[in-house]
Amino acid sequence: MQDIIAWLRESAGVGPVALWGRSMGASSAVMVGARDSSVTGLVLDSPFASLEQATVPVAGVGRGERRPSGFPLRPGCGRAGGG
């Protein structure tokens, strides 16, 4: 996203930049906005606080449902269902 913002400013002559994102895109927009003080606004639709918060319900953890083998739930903590 940083590269796109830089391109907009340098090549397209764009001034203020606001970001819009939904779900994972909203979370990405928050991260970029926190690092780039030149981002002037954020429109966030359903952001989540962590990858774990977003993936655990989908993967069925805690409900006894079968999870896709090798599906990463937590970075650096192995994979669910596949060992």
N, C-alpha and C positions, 0 to 999 in steps of 0.2 A: 504494500500500500504506500509505503514511503516513496518508492520509486515513481509511482503514478502521480503522487502529489508533487514531487519534484518536477516531473515532466510537464504537468499542467502549468506550473508556475513558470518554468524556463522556456518551454516551447510554445505553449498555447496562450501565454500572457494572462493566466487566470490569477485573480487576487485572492480574496478570502476563500477558504475551503472548509466546507462542512461535510461530515461523513454520515451516511445512513447505512445501517446494517440490521439484519434480522438473524436471530439465533446466534450461530457461531460468527457470522459477519458482524453482529452487534458487539459481541465480545472482542473481536479483532479491532473494531472501531474504537472501543474504550481503551484498549492497549495503545493504539497509535495516538489517540488524543491525549493520553497521559504522558506520552514521551515527546510529543510535538506541540509546543505552545502556540504555534502558528495556526493550528486547526481551530477554527472559530466556533464550531458547533457540532453537536452530535444528535442524531435522531436514532434512537435505539428501540427496536421491536424484539422483545423476548430474549434479552441477553441472559447468559448463565454465568455463574460465578467460577465454575471450574470444569475441566474436562470430565472429571469423575461425576460431578453432579449431572452432566448431560448424558453420559454413557451408561451409567449403572442402571437407571430405570429402563432404558432401551434394551439392555442386555439381559434383563430379567433376573438380576442378582437378588437373592433373598426371596424369590417366589418359586424356586425350584424349576424354573424353565431352562431348557437347553440353550446354551449360548453358542455363538459361532466359535468354532475351534480356532484358537490363536488370536482372538479379538482382544486387543490391549485395553485394559480398564484403567490402569494407573501407570503413568510413565515411570519406568524403572522398577516396576513391581511385578514383572512377569505377565503372563497372559491367562485369560480365563478359559476354562474348558479344555485347554490343550496341553496343560502342564508346563 
